[in-house]
Amino acid sequence: MQSLIGGARSGRRRLAVERFPGARWHRLAAGEGAAACLAAHERSEILVVDGIADWLAAALAKTPDDDALRGVWSGLLEGLAAAPGEVVLILDEMGRGIVPMDPMARRLRDHNGWLVQAAVARSRVVCYLRHGLCKQLK
């Protein structure tokens, strides 16, 4: 598994297109699990998974318990990490801005940070993008 991390318009998608020109792209839908995401994924192809922050926001709205929510996104990551072929995650960096006053927005930011930490721990390649520049961290 690989992870491309950055803020809005940082160049993550452009880098994925350049590095994986024949990849199949999948945008996670609200409530979708790894099995549904991987249903059409063939062993020989590369799958780029996008929309993780929106997926997480939808899960957050449905799951008030933080431990249960952690189990939901952890299960997604475990399923994607075990997939045949290469999975590339497009992940959002939310930790460089102003801390939101709204408790739900802070909760999203917290869970996104934990999700990203768990994703990079499972990834063999991790790239951080900012202003279109890429730095490979792992």
Disulfide bonds with the S-S distance in Angstrom:
none
